[in-house]
Amino acid sequence: MSTVSKIRVASNLSPWLCATKVGEVYNVAVSHGEGRFKATDETVKKLIENGQIATQYCDLDGKATMLSPYNPNGSVYAIEGITTPDGRVYGKMGHSERIGSNLMKNVDGETDMHIF
Protein backbone atom coordinates (compact mmCIF):
# COMPACT_ATOMS: atom_id res chain seq x y z
CA MET A 1 0.00 0.00 0.00
CA SER A 2 1.21 3.49 -0.80
CA THR A 3 -0.80 6.59 0.05
CA VAL A 4 -0.70 9.91 1.87
CA SER A 5 -2.15 10.09 5.36
CA LYS A 6 -2.90 12.98 7.65
CA ILE A 7 -0.72 12.82 10.76
CA ARG A 8 -1.57 14.88 13.86
CA VAL A 9 1.08 15.92 16.38
CA ALA A 10 -0.12 14.59 19.75
CA SER A 11 2.99 15.48 21.79
CA ASN A 12 6.04 17.57 20.97
CA LEU A 13 8.08 16.76 24.07
CA SER A 14 10.70 15.09 21.89
CA PRO A 15 13.47 17.19 20.33
CA TRP A 16 12.48 15.60 17.02
CA LEU A 17 9.22 17.51 17.15
CA CYS A 18 10.42 20.81 18.62
CA ALA A 19 9.49 22.67 15.41
CA THR A 20 5.88 21.47 15.60
CA LYS A 21 2.89 22.36 17.74
CA VAL A 22 0.47 19.90 19.30
CA GLY A 23 -2.56 19.65 17.05
CA GLU A 24 -0.77 20.50 13.82
CA VAL A 25 -1.59 18.18 10.92
CA TYR A 26 0.83 17.07 8.22
CA ASN A 27 0.36 15.04 5.04
CA VAL A 28 2.85 12.17 5.19
CA ALA A 29 3.56 9.39 2.70
CA VAL A 30 2.85 5.93 4.06
CA SER A 31 3.71 2.61 2.46
CA HIS A 32 3.95 0.05 5.21
CA GLY A 33 1.48 -2.60 4.10
CA GLU A 34 0.86 -4.93 7.02
CA GLY A 35 2.78 -2.91 9.63
CA ARG A 36 0.81 -1.36 12.47
CA PHE A 37 1.30 -0.27 16.06
CA LYS A 38 -0.07 -2.76 18.58
CA ALA A 39 -0.04 -2.54 22.37
CA THR A 40 -2.17 -3.40 25.38
CA ASP A 41 -4.46 -0.76 26.87
CA GLU A 42 -2.16 -0.67 29.91
CA THR A 43 0.88 0.08 27.75
CA VAL A 44 -0.96 2.77 25.79
CA LYS A 45 -2.10 4.36 29.06
CA LYS A 46 1.56 4.62 30.18
CA LEU A 47 2.58 6.08 26.82
CA ILE A 48 -0.17 8.70 27.11
CA GLU A 49 0.81 9.59 30.69
CA ASN A 50 4.46 10.04 29.64
CA GLY A 51 3.62 12.08 26.53
CA GLN A 52 5.25 9.40 24.38
CA ILE A 53 2.50 9.19 21.77
CA ALA A 54 4.02 11.68 19.39
CA THR A 55 1.83 11.41 16.31
CA GLN A 56 -1.51 9.87 15.35
CA TYR A 57 -3.41 9.21 12.16
CA CYS A 58 -6.29 11.66 11.90
CA ASP A 59 -9.36 12.45 9.85
CA LEU A 60 -10.03 15.58 7.78
CA ASP A 61 -10.95 17.48 10.97
CA GLY A 62 -7.65 16.62 12.68
CA LYS A 63 -9.21 14.13 15.10
CA ALA A 64 -7.39 10.87 15.81
CA THR A 65 -9.34 8.01 14.29
CA MET A 66 -9.37 4.27 13.87
CA LEU A 67 -11.42 4.56 10.68
CA SER A 68 -10.04 3.59 7.29
CA PRO A 69 -8.79 5.15 5.05
CA TYR A 70 -7.52 7.75 7.56
CA ASN A 71 -5.85 5.12 9.75
CA PRO A 72 -4.53 3.00 6.86
CA ASN A 73 -3.27 0.08 8.92
CA GLY A 74 -5.49 -0.13 12.01
CA SER A 75 -2.86 1.01 14.52
CA VAL A 76 -4.33 1.05 18.04
CA TYR A 77 -5.39 4.47 19.31
CA ALA A 78 -4.49 5.71 15.80
CA ILE A 79 -0.82 5.77 16.87
CA GLU A 80 1.54 6.63 14.02
CA GLY A 81 4.65 7.41 16.08
CA ILE A 82 6.00 7.11 19.61
CA THR A 83 9.10 8.26 21.44
CA THR A 84 11.29 6.83 24.14
CA PRO A 85 10.61 8.27 27.61
CA ASP A 86 13.46 10.78 27.20
CA GLY A 87 12.30 11.69 23.66
CA ARG A 88 15.63 11.02 22.01
CA VAL A 89 14.32 8.19 19.84
CA TYR A 90 11.27 8.75 17.63
CA GLY A 91 9.83 5.69 15.89
CA LYS A 92 7.15 6.29 13.29
CA MET A 93 5.34 4.51 10.50
CA GLY A 94 5.06 7.28 7.90
CA HIS A 95 7.84 8.49 5.63
CA SER A 96 8.37 12.12 6.60
CA GLU A 97 11.56 12.12 4.54
CA ARG A 98 9.55 11.87 1.34
CA ILE A 99 9.25 15.60 0.76
CA GLY A 100 10.50 17.93 -1.93
CA SER A 101 9.45 20.50 -4.46
CA ASN A 102 8.35 17.90 -7.02
CA LEU A 103 6.56 15.52 -4.66
CA MET A 104 2.91 15.64 -3.58
CA LYS A 105 2.11 18.47 -5.98
CA ASN A 106 -1.61 17.72 -5.89
CA VAL A 107 -1.84 17.28 -2.11
CA ASP A 108 -3.17 20.27 -0.17
CA GLY A 109 -1.67 21.01 3.24
CA GLU A 110 1.70 20.92 4.95
CA THR A 111 4.04 18.03 4.16
CA ASP A 112 7.29 19.02 5.90
CA MET A 113 7.32 18.16 9.62
CA HIS A 114 10.79 19.79 9.95
CA ILE A 115 12.22 16.77 11.73
CA PHE A 116 15.27 16.51 9.47
Buried (B, 14 or more C-beta within 10 A) or exposed (E): EEEBBBBBBBBBBBEBBEEBEEEBBBBBBBBBEEEBBEBEEEEBEEBBEBBBBBBBBBBEEBBBBEEEEBBBBBBBBBBBBBBEEEBEEBEBBBBBEBBEEEEBEEEEEBBEBEBE
